[in-house]
Amino acid sequence: MLPTHRFVRSYRGHEIYLREPGFEFTPVMLGKVASYLVRWEGGLAAVAFMYPLLAPLEEPGLSEERLLERALEMVTRLIDEDRLPNRSELTFEYRGGAFVEVSDPRWWVKVLW
């Protein structure tokens, strides 16, 4: 795996890696992004999550650790639902207390073909 990613866990034949350090600031937006690579025999997919920096103001006690736990739960759900085809890139934004899937957000540049 890439040296920028750390192994998080194995799940149903898939290895899940988090890009270090977790959520990172991104230029030109008031939000942070974390991404996971999911690898299995014959496949690789990326799953990215963004949360707005204003979310903790609306949801006191919200922590990045909890958001990473919720993101990992979403990744395992995608595996359970067989929604990670090879070379796919799925993106989610934190809205109203949950991660919601979004298509082609401005904060994510696709790299897998």
C-alpha positions in Angstrom: 0.0 0.0 0.0 1.0 3.6 -0.3 3.3 5.0 2.5 0.7 7.8 3.1 -2.0 5.3 4.2 -2.2 3.1 7.3 -4.0 -0.1 7.6 -7.2 0.2 9.6 -8.9 -3.2 9.4 -9.8 -6.2 7.3 -13.4 -6.8 6.5 -15.0 -9.6 4.5 -11.9 -10.1 2.3 -11.2 -6.3 2.0 -8.3 -4.4 3.4 -9.2 -0.8 4.5 -6.5 1.9 4.6 -6.9 5.5 5.9 -4.9 8.3 4.4 -2.9 9.8 7.2 -3.5 11.9 9.3 -7.3 11.4 8.8 -9.2 14.6 8.2 -7.1 17.2 6.5 -7.7 20.9 5.7 -8.2 21.5 2.0 -7.5 24.8 0.3 -10.3 27.2 -0.7 -13.0 25.7 1.4 -14.2 25.7 5.0 -14.0 21.9 5.4 -11.8 18.9 5.9 -11.5 15.7 3.9 -10.5 12.1 4.8 -10.1 9.3 2.4 -9.9 5.5 2.5 -8.5 3.1 0.0 -10.2 -0.3 0.0 -8.3 -3.2 -1.6 -9.4 -6.8 -2.3 -8.2 -9.5 -4.6 -8.4 -8.0 -8.0 -9.9 -4.6 -6.9 -9.2 -1.2 -5.5 -11.6 1.6 -4.7 -11.5 5.0 -3.0 -14.0 6.4 -0.6 -13.8 10.1 0.5 -15.6 12.0 3.3 -15.9 15.8 3.8 -17.2 17.6 6.8 -17.7 21.4 7.0 -15.8 23.1 9.8 -19.0 24.7 11.0 -20.6 21.2 11.8 -19.3 21.2 15.4 -21.0 24.5 16.1 -24.4 22.9 15.1 -23.5 19.6 16.8 -21.7 20.2 20.1 -19.4 17.3 21.1 -18.8 16.3 17.5 -15.2 15.0 17.2 -13.1 14.0 14.2 -12.5 10.6 15.9 -16.3 10.0 15.9 -16.5 11.2 12.3 -13.8 8.8 11.3 -15.7 6.0 13.1 -18.9 6.9 11.1 -16.9 7.0 7.9 -15.4 3.6 8.6 -19.0 2.3 9.3 -20.0 3.6 5.9 -17.1 1.9 4.2 -18.1 -1.5 5.7 -21.7 -0.9 4.8 -20.6 -0.3 1.1 -18.7 -3.6 1.3 -21.8 -5.4 2.7 -24.0 -3.9 -0.1 -21.4 -4.7 -2.8 -21.3 -1.1 -3.8 -17.5 -0.8 -4.4 -16.8 -1.9 -7.9 -13.1 -2.0 -9.0 -11.7 1.5 -9.6 -14.7 3.2 -8.2 -14.5 6.5 -6.2 -17.4 7.3 -3.9 -17.8 10.6 -2.1 -19.8 11.6 1.0 -20.5 14.9 2.8 -21.6 15.3 6.4 -25.0 16.9 6.4 -27.7 17.0 9.1 -25.8 14.6 11.4 -24.9 11.9 8.8 -22.7 11.2 5.8 -24.7 11.6 2.6 -23.4 10.4 -0.8 -22.7 13.1 -3.3 -21.7 13.0 -7.0 -18.7 14.8 -8.4 -18.2 17.3 -5.5 -15.9 20.2 -6.2 -13.6 19.1 -3.4 -12.7 15.7 -4.9 -10.6 15.1 -8.1 -11.0 11.6 -9.4 -7.8 9.7 -10.0 -8.9 6.1 -10.6 -9.8 5.1 -14.1 
